[in-house]
């Protein structure tokens, strides 16, 4: 059960906890109780098998669709539920007095959680705004930039709708020009991707909107070098990082981007409906708020005016906090190394099967925890359903000819990767026998 520090943090909340929690709710010190990763990291399979118990995915099911939604560890879900119960049980005690706990979010600075996000991604607290997801962050940027008719925004033809449509709306309403560059599938090296943006730029180009990792085909862009080149040209950079936070460890100040938005309910395994937007300190003064509430014109507290959404669910932020702590206790670099090792194992196995085509990049600087692959003789939906029906391996169909997207995460195992490969061979044999 949850440590009381995730409750409302008040004497009232502590006094009333017994009314909504069992008598044995107290726990042993943090790091030694169920719910957190082991306090001492052991880089072996036993460690990861132990960690797997903290997820609710049934043991016989292999979940490889983190690129859509992550499966939160048990402690994250319990944090959200416990906090929601505590709010409902103690709501009559909410008196709005200074220093007493809040029961909702959407107006307050939420400095503590913003500071933890900033530490995770290499930013400053004032540069972080809380959002619902990456799409909200993208729309804040598209709407908040003071672009003029004829100003040009460069996008790729691989954008998720959540990374594109805010720009399309602005083009239709205000007359900016959205230019799409064609990305080869798969690209052979990072320089190809850099050249697409450089060669497409004109004196009218004001924004490069760059997907750090594309949703459909897992194409990883060299964002740090692209941000450097954009700065030299006076071009504003917007990084779509819906697939990044909790997946690939980053430092935003080192990256040098102007804005960056993400959906931590994917790879960071936060509660569904958690997101954040980063706007660099030097760009914050020129960014308009999109939604307006009491602090919409507050330029003293950094990005606070970019998170004035009205009444929100504070319990989700408590779960977000727990997800960050869970991630940090393992270690961001260890998480990334585990994800990549499983994905490398998958790609190495798929390359040994002649009937498989890998559509995502295989250049060492462009790979990730996600692999997109197809199987000859099966359309995308047939492949997705066949993997599930035969061995309960859940991938996501990405349409033809691309087949399925398979995302490896810390709740996956080498055995589940090998199960994937064995199932592919079974499907090949089954189709051959059917003929």
ZIDANOR-V128939 format. One line per field, one symbol per residue. ss: DSSP state (@ for helix, = for strand, . for the rest). psi: psi as a letter, one per 20 degrees, with the letter a starting at -180 (. if undefined). burial: 1 if it has 24 or more other ideal C-beta (glycine too) atoms within 12 Angstrom, else 0. A space follows every 10 residues. Layout:
BEGIN
ss=???
psi=???
burial=???
END
This chain:
BEGIN
ss=...@@@.... @@@@@@@@@@ .......... .......... ....@@@@@@ @@..=..... .==....... ..=@@@@@@@ @@@@@@@@@@ @@@....... ....=..... @@@@@@@@@@ @...@@@=== =..@@@@@@@ @@@@...... .=====.... @@@@@@@@@@ @@@@..==== =........@ @@@@@@@@@@ ....====== =.=......= ..@@@@@@@@ @@...===== .......... .@@@@...== ==........ ....=====. @@@@...... .......... .@@@@@@... .=.@@@@@@@ @@@@@@@@@@ .@@@@@@@@@ @@@@@@@@@@ @....===.. .........= =====....@ @@@@@@@@@@ @.==.==... ...====... ...@@@@@@@ @@@@@@@@@@ @@@@.
psi=rqqiiibikr hgghhihhhi qqhkiqrrqp iirqhqqqhp pomrhhghhg hhijqipqhj pookkhigqq oqqghgghgg ggggggghhj hiiojjqpiq qqjrrihrhl hghhhhgghh jlaqgiipqp ahahgggghg gghhpmqqpi qppprrjjqq hiighhhggh ghhijrpopp qppqoqqhrh hghghggghi qriiphpoop ohoqggjlpp qmhghhhghg ghjkpppooo khjgpigppr ohhhhkrgqp qrnijehikr qpjprqpppq hiighjpqqg qpbhkhkojh lcjhijkmia prohhhhghg ghggggghhg phhhgggggh hghhgghggh hiohippphq qjphijrajp ppqrppiprg ghgghggghh jloorppjrq jicqpoppai jrrhhhghhg hhhghghghg hghh.
burial=1111011111 0111001001 1000000000 0000111100 0000000100 1101101000 0111111111 1111111111 1111111011 0000000000 1111111111 0111011101 1111111111 1111111111 1111101000 1111110111 0111011101 1000011110 1010111001 0111011101 1000111111 1111111111 1111111011 0000111111 1111111111 0100111111 1111111111 1111111111 0011001011 1000110000 1111111110 0111111111 1111111111 0101110111 1111111011 0010011111 1100011111 1111100101 0011011101 1011111100 0111111111 1111011011 1011101100 00000
END
